Amino acid sequence: MHIRISILKRALSVSVAVFLAVIIDHYYSVLHEYWVPLATFLVMQSFRRSNLRMLLLRFLFVTLFFFAGSSLFDLLHGSSSEFYGRIHDVVLGGVIAVLCSLVIFPQRADTDFREGVVPVLQAYQNYLTAIICLLFNPERAGSEAESNKIQVEKALQSDQTFFPDWVYEAGFSLALQSGHRHFLVRVEQLGQVLFKMHAVARHAIDKQLLDELKDAVLQSVEVIHKNISAIIAVLNLKKPENPTSDLQDEMSVLENAFKKAVPLPLELLDMSQDNVHVAALVYDLKDLQKILLKLSEALK
């Protein structure tokens, strides 16, 4: 649905720009050969959600293309009477395209990015809560975890979360491209870790072992929630309500609690399936904290 609306807006923007170009061509063109609307149409054929830099590059490319073509045409025919008229009309059409792109449904890449990522992070929060409930209350929270998994998958597959045209294309601003791509990769890694945690939480784990780790796990999950909420607040251009906690310290607390509850060398964990599952859960929580730490650093 989002893509359809975007396409309609883009089509309307191009249509209005070309219509204005035809009118301006009638009154202000030098040659009156429809070079103005042609240039407007070509300049506006940039990628969906492309930024101003990409639009200006296309304007420059179209102008140079017509300049070279006109020069070659005049050279072959031995006439240059219409050369400057063509360049005037092409530049006029390009200016119309740029102005219309800025005024009629302007493409706001940064806003689109934030609007696409925030729902995914919110779905992750709900999914993590459901996974922990499933871990400690498997009889009650099984269906809730599955439901939240479906919501995460829908959020990841939403039209708004795909940015192939302005994040991954070379035409996107080089100053922003690496940061946006890095952020998206980390967000996808968060989802992969949550899916692994869900698979572990489905197994029946010794209740006594879980009770020994419960406080440390819940404390770790609370810190993860706070940091995700802080990232969401920053993406929404708001000040975080709660300052982010030191994830490095929380990782140490969780690891120490695990070593106390399972005083075995890691090589011997295969002696107990419960120990293996708990170890996987602990290290998945640590992975979540490490990824969030990198996401927080990327926003500074």
N, C-alpha and C positions, 0 to 999 in steps of 0.2 A: 504493500500500500504506500509506504514511504517513497519507494523508488518511482511509482506511478505519479505521485504528486510532484516529485522533483522533476520528472520528465515533462509534465504539463507546464510547470512554472518555466522551465527552460524553453519550451516551445513557444510559450506566450511572450517571453522576453525577446527571443529571436524575431518573432513575427512583428512585434511592435517596433523593434529597431529597424528592420528592413522596410516597414511601412513608412517610418519617419525618413529613412534614407531615400526612398522613392520621391517623397515630397520635396526634400532638400535638393535632390538631384534636379528636379524640375526647375527650381528657382535659382540655385547657386552653382550648379555644375558648369564647368567650362565647355565640355564636349557634348553633354546631354546624351551619352551613350550607355548610361546605366552602370558606369564604373563605380559610382558611389554605393548603390545597394549591393553590388557584387562584392565589393571589399568588406562592407559591413557583415554580410552573411558569412564570408570566409573567416573573418577574425573571430566571430562568435562561435565558430565550430570547435571550441576548445573542450577539454575533458570536463565531464560533470564534476561540480564542486572544485574546479580549478581556481587558483587564487589570482590576485591581480598581477603578480609577476608573470605567471604563465600567459595571461591575456596580453600583456605588453610584449612578451616575446613573440607571440603569434602575430600581433600587429606589426612588429618589426620585420618578421619573416615575410608576411604578405606584401609589405611595402617594398622590400628588397627584391622579392620575386617579380613584382610588376615593373620595378625599375630596370631589372636586368632584361626582362622580356621586351619592354618597350625599346630599350637601347638596341637589342638585337634586331627587332622588327624595323626600326628606323635605319639601322646600318645596312640591312639587306635591301631596303627599298629606297635608300638615299634621300630620306625626308625626315625632318625632325620638327615639323610644324605642330604636331599634336603631342609631342613627348611631355612637355611640362603640363599640358592639360590633363593627361592621364594620371601623372603623379599627383597633381592637385586633387583630382577626384578620388583617387585611391586613399590618400592621406585623410581626406574629409570623411570618407566612409569608415576608415579605421577609428577615427576620433569618435564618430557616432557609436560605433560598436563598444568602445571602452566606456563611454559615458552611460550608455544604456545598461551595460553589465553592472555598473556601480549603483545605478538608481532603481532599475526594474528587477525585483527579486534578486538582490545581490548575493553572491556566493560567499558564505562565511565559513571557511574551512575549520577554524578553531572552535566555533560554536557547534558545528556539526560533530566534531570529534568528541567534545565533552558530552553532548546529548546522547551520543552512541555508547560511550564507555560507562557512564554513571549507572544506567539500568543493569548492566552486567555486574558491576561491583555490588549493587544492592541485592541482586539475585544470589551472589556468592555468600553474602552475609546470612541470608535466610537459609541457604543450603548448609552452611557450616553449623548453624544452630540445630538444624534437623538431624545432621549426622551425629552430633554430640548427644542429642536426645536419644537417638537410636542406639548409641553405644551403651548408655547407662540405663535405658528403659526400652529394650528391644520389643517388648510385648505391645507397647503403645505407639511408638514413633515410626514403625516400619513404613506405613503408607505415607506419612508426612515427608519422610526423606525421599521417597520415590517421586512424590508430587513436586518437591523442590528441585529435584534433579531435572525433571521435565521442564520446569520454568527456566532453569539455567540453560538448558539446551535451546529453548526457544529464544532466550535473550542473545545467545551466541549466534543464532541463525537469523536474527532480525535483520531487516534491510539496513537499519541504521548502524550496525556494527561492521559493515563491509566498507572499506575505504580504499579500494584498489586503484582508483583513478587519481587521488591526490596525495596519498601517503606513500604508495609504492612506485608511482611513476616518477621518472627523472625530472619531469617538469615542475614538481612540487618544490617549494622553497628549500634549498639545501641546508639552510640554517635550522629549519624545523623538522626536516624529513627524518633524520636519524633519531631525534628525540621522540617523535610520534611513533615511529616504527618500534623503537626500544620499548616504549610504554605498552603498545599493543601486544608485543611478544610476552612481556611479563604478565599481563592480564590473562593471556591464554595459558600461561604456566600455572597461574593460580587455579584455574579450572581443572587442569590435569591433576594437580595434587588433590583437589577436593574429590574428584572421581575415584582416586586411589583410596582416600580415606573412607569413602562410602563403601567400597568393596571390603575393606578391613572391618568396618563396623557391622557388616552383615553377619560376621562370624560370632558364634557364642563364645565369649571370653570369660574366664574365671572371675566371678564377682569379687572375691576377696582381693585379687590382684588389681582389679579396676578401682576398688575402694582406696587402695594405697596410693593410687595415682590421681584420684579424682580431683583433689584440691589443686594440684599442680596443673592438670589438664584444663580445668575450668578457668583458672587464673590466666593461663596462656591464651585460651580462646577469648576471654574478655579483652585482653590486650590486643589481640588480632582484630576484634570488632572495633575497638577504639581507633586503631590505626586505619582501618578501611573507612570508617566514618570520617576521619580527618582528611583522607585523600578525596573522598566524595565532596566534602565541604570546600576544599581547595578548587576542585574541578567546577563546582557551582559558584565560584568566585566569592565564597564566604569564608569567614574566619572560623577555624575549628573550635567547637565548644569545649572540648577537652584536649589538653596538650597530649601529644603522642608519647607513649611510654618508651623506655629504652629497650628495644627488642633484643639487643645483645644480652642484657642481664636476664631477661625472661627465658631466653634459650638455655642459659646456664642453669637456671632454677629447674626447668623441665628436665634437662638431662640428668641433673643430680638426683631428682626424685625417681627417675627411671632406674638409675644405677642402684639406688637404695632398695627399690622394690624388686629388682631382678639382679642380684649380686652374682652374675655369671659372666664369664668372658663371652664376647660376641660370637666366638667360634662355636660355643656350646649351645647357642640359642635354639638350634634345630632339635634339641632334646625335648622341647616343649612347644607345641603349636601356639599356646596362649602367649608365651614369651615372644615368639616370632611376631604375632599379630600386634602385641603391645609395642614392640620395638618399631614396627612399621608405622604405627600410629604416631609415636613420639617423633620419629624422624620426618614424617609428613608435616607435623605441626611446626617443626623447626624449618622445614623448607618453605612453608607459608610465611613464617616470620622473616626469612632471608629475602624472599621475593618482595614482601611489603617494604622491607628496608630499602631495597633498590628502587622501588616505585616512589617512596618518600624522597629519596635523594634526587630522583629525576625531576621532582616538582620544585626543588629549591632553586 
